[in-house]
Amino acid sequence: MNRADEDKTRQIFTDLIAPHLVQTASDIKQTNIALLNIEKGIKEMNGTVARNSKIIGENLPHREDLCPKKKVIEDIRDNMVSRKAVVRAIIIGIPLAGAIFGIISHFLK
């Protein structure tokens, strides 16, 4: 192989590889841009996590004895329980009263 053949071979490889090198450089550039955007998003997210962590730290431990709404919750629960008890009593009481009334009226005839 002489010098002209070597130059020709190098030119062929350069012509074949050049578009690939350009594409690879473009891909690397796009990847770096995407990584910078991801990094920016993570920094924003870390700030939000830090703020939320501070709020959680201030409000925890949240126990029943420390709850400022304990009385309201107990009132709601008591109302629900008493309302359920009244409804159950009515549902059971009406048919039972009807049955007792029917039995008494049957024996009186």
C-alpha positions, 0 to 999 in steps of 0.5 A, spaced: 500 500 500 502 506 498 501 513 500 496 515 496 492 508 498 493 510 505 490 517 504 484 514 500 483 509 505 483 515 511 478 519 507 473 514 506 473 512 514 473 520 515 467 520 510 464 514 514 465 516 521 464 524 520 456 524 520 456 519 526 461 523 530 456 529 529 450 525 531 454 523 537 456 530 539 449 532 538 446 527 542 451 528 548 449 536 548 442 534 548 443 529 554 447 534 558 441 539 557 436 534 560 441 533 565 441 540 567 434 540 567 433 534 572 438 537 576 434 544 577 428 540 578 431 536 584 434 542 587 427 545 587 424 539 589 429 539 595 427 546 597 420 543 597 422 537 601 426 541 606 420 546 607 415 540 608 420 537 613 420 543 617 412 544 617 412 536 619 417 537 625 413 543 628 407 539 628 409 532 630 408 528 634 401 529 633 397 525 639 390 525 641 392 529 647 396 534 643 390 535 638 387 542 638 381 540 635 380 534 640 373 537 643 370 538 636 372 531 634 369 528 640 363 532 639 362 530 632 363 522 634 358 523 640 353 526 635 354 520 630 354 515 635 347 518 639 344 519 632 346 512 630 343 509 636 336 513 635 336 510 628 337 503 630 332 504 636 327 507 631 328 501 626 327 496 631 322 499 636 317 500 630 316 493 628 317 491 635 311 495 637 307 493 632 308 486 633 306 487 641 300 491 639 298 486 634 299 480 639 295 484 645 289 486 640 289 479 638 288 477 645 283 482 647 278 480 641 
